[in-house]
């Protein structure tokens, strides 16, 4: 648990908002929850910034339910990726407070008593798609970045076949702490976006395209060879990875800004 989370819990305890038992459970909780089929890593927020995420393929609904309970009992919002409709249906019955994004195949379940978080959004992430067919991967990125606490803006269908469409969004793009660009075909859009902004651009190649696209390999190689120096690349169709890294960047920048603001308001020693 991060120091600011412990401090917030202590304030809630002193104010009588939470009982001593809840404070103790949150602060001295076990680092691993053994649910039988899975060992849920509960210490990940303190080490890596965000909690463990559930990858749904290959897991039964029963196993996922156990993992969900282990996270929710400790105030963690569940994020499950690549959740099929067949998995989502029974899970939403068991967790009616959950929300399923059918396009992005992402299921999020908020806890009854969430862990304390800093006030306000943790930075701004803009997710951009080249075409409408890239939307499933973009939705996975959007949901993931939102789960990290970032404010997320989605800009759709502004690929290089109609470059004037992108120009209408330059102000929004330049307001971002990090941009995730999702594109298939020849994968040219991240380079174009990167040439307009002064923030990291995370390129996500998709498997969209005709035969010579080789299931996204052509877009991947194009992005890896980008001449825009601020473009970095994740794996094919890896919307989760793009959204997660963007959330980390945005969160760290938000903390830096908050620290600078506190120092400025305190004035000279």
C-alpha positions, 0 to 999 in steps of 0.5 A: 500500500502506498504511503498516501493510501495509509495516510488517507486511511489514518485520517478516515480512522481518526475522523470516525469514518471507518472502524479500527478493524477495517483500518487494520485489515487494509493496512496489514492485509496479506500480500497474496490471496490463495483462492485455490486455482489462482494466487492473487497478487495483492501487493501489486499496487504498492510495487507497480502502481496499479492492482492485478488485472484479470486475463479472462481467456482460459478461466472458468466463471467460477475461478474468475468469481473467486479472484473478483471476490479476493480483489473486491474484499480489499477495496480494489476495482476489478478490471478483467480483459478479453471477457467473452459474452459467455463469461460476462453474462453469469459474472454480471448476475453474480456482480450486478454492480459490474459494467461490461464493455462488449466492444472492448470485451472489458468487465469492470466491477467497483468495490463497495468500499474502494481504497482511497485515491487522490482527488481528481483525475490522475492525468489525461489520456487521449485514445485515437483510432485510425478507423472504425474497425480498430475500435475494439482494441481502442475500447480496451485501451480506453477502459484500461486507462480509465480504470487507472484513474486517468481522464480519457478522451476517445477520438475515432476514425481519423486515419491518414486516408483523410488527414484533415480529420485529425487537424480538427482535434489538435487542441485535444491532442496537445492537452494530453499527458499521453496519447494511445494511437490504435491503427491497422493497415499500414500503421501510419497514424502514430507517426502523424500524431507524434509529429504534432505533440510533445508527449509520449505516443503509444502506438498499438498496431491492430490485425486489421487489413488485407493479406499483405498486412500479415495480421498486423505485422505490417503495421507493427513494423511500420510503427517500429520504424516511425521517424517520430521520436516520441512514438513507442510501440506495444504488441499487436491488438494490445489495447490493454498494454497501451492503456495501462502504460498511458495510465502510468505516465499520466498518473506520474505526471499528475503526481509531479504537478500536485507536488509542484503545486504544493511546493509553490503554495508553501512558498520559500522556506 
